[in-house]
Amino acid sequence: MTGTPRQRARAQAIEDIKRIARDQVAREGGAALSLRAIARELGIVSSAVYRYVPSRDELLTMLIVDAYNSLGDAVEAAEARVDRADRRGRWTAIGTAVREWAVARPAEYALLYGSPVPGYEAPPERTGAPGTRVSMLLLALVEETSGHAGRSKTIPGPLGADFAHLRHDLDLTASDDLLARAFLAWSSLFGLIGFELFGQFNGSITAPAAHFEHQLGRLADLLQL
């Protein structure tokens, strides 16, 4: 940790606040996050916490950005270890890394992809870039696949317009059909993990890792990988 002693002390105080906040979220959920409770656990008056973190919403944003970046780091590292020509292997690495991170850090996964915290809205200017790191890896795969996929018809109506805007905004060449497949694969990936973590498969799936691996392969087929 660099900087002046005062800067280092401030950075350490913020890290301590975030550590206790993550523990609190794990025990009670994001909606119960309380700066006063954090102050009690630190053994300081609540006004001292507000010198480092001005509000509950700011603390939630800090936790969300950290979690997105932790997830992004893990997934990007796993995907980078796979040969660039092995598109199916890269998809498998992405999905497996997301699940492994989520299983290891279920409370943070729930903060990102679970029920919204009442009264809180994440600021897109701060959470947008870290929050799309995984989806950008998927879009890169889709773009590479577009050169191998056969021709497909344009999807009419508002959905086709959405995909046209997406192509323009992100400089993509993938067809409507391939983008539709990508959205289905992306939502299915996170849906499978969410169902596992939140107990929706209880009583039906006894081997969640094997089930996830199987479905990841089916999604790779869907993406034409």
Number of C-alpha atoms within 10 A of each C-alpha: 9 7 9 9 10 9 12 13 13 14 16 13 16 17 12 14 20 19 14 18 23 21 15 18 21 17 12 12 17 25 16 15 23 15 21 17 15 22 18 12 11 15 9 12 12 15 13 11 20 14 11 14 18 12 14 18 17 14 20 23 18 17 21 21 20 17 21 23 19 14 25 23 15 17 23 18 14 18 21 12 11 16 10 12 9 11 20 20 18 23 22 20 21 25 24 20 21 22 25 16 17 20 16 10 14 19 23 26 23 19 22 17 13 15 11 14 16 9 7 14 11 17 11 10 8 13 17 13 13 20 20 14 17 21 15 13 18 19 18 13 19 25 18 15 17 19 11 11 15 10 11 10 8 14 16 9 8 9 13 17 14 13 21 19 13 16 16 11 9 10 10 18 17 22 23 22 16 23 23 17 18 22 15 14 20 17 11 15 20 17 13 18 23 21 13 20 20 12 9 13 15 12 7 8 12 10 9 17 15 11 13 18 14 11 15 23 17 13 22 18 12 14 24 17 19
